[in-house]
């Protein structure tokens, strides 16, 4: 509880004082003056008793004799000021400069020369306020430093992530791009393809329908679409050539005598699949497939029928 805040307008009344001295007369004097100033005072004669009181309750300030027989008063002051952050006033009959310097260097906020004056107690609250302000400033600096450290850490983490991202990009860019495997149309697969197209009809044969009916592992829509396009181009070219050959044959037939007409039997014409579908496997490059065509004047002008694969 901060007695010097606006919540306690009667400050410094109620100031909690711990007095430590082996001289009972000095303790009585301290107790009497503090009561007159409405301070809450606790007195003891040894540092061990003072430590006991400090462990059980809080004090705003401590007044202690510098030279207590068989007591390490300087060690006690160092512990209180460093750990408990309570201002300590040391007092003694010895008012030499060296004694004052020893007290201040060990953590005392002030040094009083005995016999004690009442005015010293009237102004002792200033050390409490000063200690509080110093502590608040220290805490603010600590928070500010912590904030800076946190900001630096965040910036460091951001730089690390950015650098890691660049390293990942470099690593990925150095990796060779995997080449897409080319799909190979085997003889059996092509025959299945032609059967499906004939079943659907060339006008109704769509890549999705053909792919669904064929149901072949590894076969994708783009493979079927490309193969179907080539197959339709082949059929369109064959039909045009067939019509042209038929017209030429009819013209030649009108110039011949009816006695010279001979019946032309159905002949077998061979062609290589790889001539029309270069993406077929190389292992079937030399295999020929026979197709029947309706005989015309010249056997070499017959149209292959792919439906008989």
URMO-V59812 format. One line per field, one symbol per residue. phi: phi as a letter, one per 30 degrees, with the letter a starting at -180 (. if undefined). psi: psi as a letter, one per 30 degrees, with the letter a starting at -180 (. if undefined). burial: # if it has 16 or more other C-alpha atoms within 10 Angstrom, else .. A space follows every 10 residues. Layout:
phi=???
psi=???
burial=???
This chain:
phi=.cdcdddbdd ecdjdccccb addddddddd ddddddcidc cbcacbdddd dddddcacbd abcbddcceh bcdddddddd ddcchcdbcc baddcddddd dddddcjdda bccdddcddd ddcddddddd dddddddddd dddddddddd dddddddddd dddddddddd dddddddddd dddccddddd dddddddddd jddcdceddd ddddhcdidc dddddddddd dddddedddd dddddddddd dddddcdddd dbdcddcccc bcdddcbddd eddcdcdcbd bdbddbecdd cdcdcddcd
psi=kjfglffifg kgkgkjkjkj kfjeeeeeee eeeeeeghlj kkklflfeee eeeffflkkf lkkkkeikkg kieeeeeeee eeefhkkkkk llfjgleeee eeeefgfkfl kkklkkkefe fegffeeeee eeeeeeeeee eeeeeeeeee eeeeeeeeee eeeeeeeeee eeffkkkkkk kkkkjleeee eeeeeeeeef kfefjkeeee eeeehkkfkl eeeeeeeeee eeeeeeeeee eeeeeeeeee eeefflkfff kkkklklkkk lkefffifgl kffgegkkkk kkkkkaekff glkkjffg.
burial=..##...... ########## ##...##..# #.##...### #######..# ..#.....## ########.. ..##.##### #....##### ##......## ..##.##### ##...#.... ...##.###. ##........ .......... .......... .......... .......... ....#.#..# #######... ......#.## #..#...... ..###.##.. #...#..... ....#..... .......... ........#. ..##.....# .........# ###.###... ####.#...
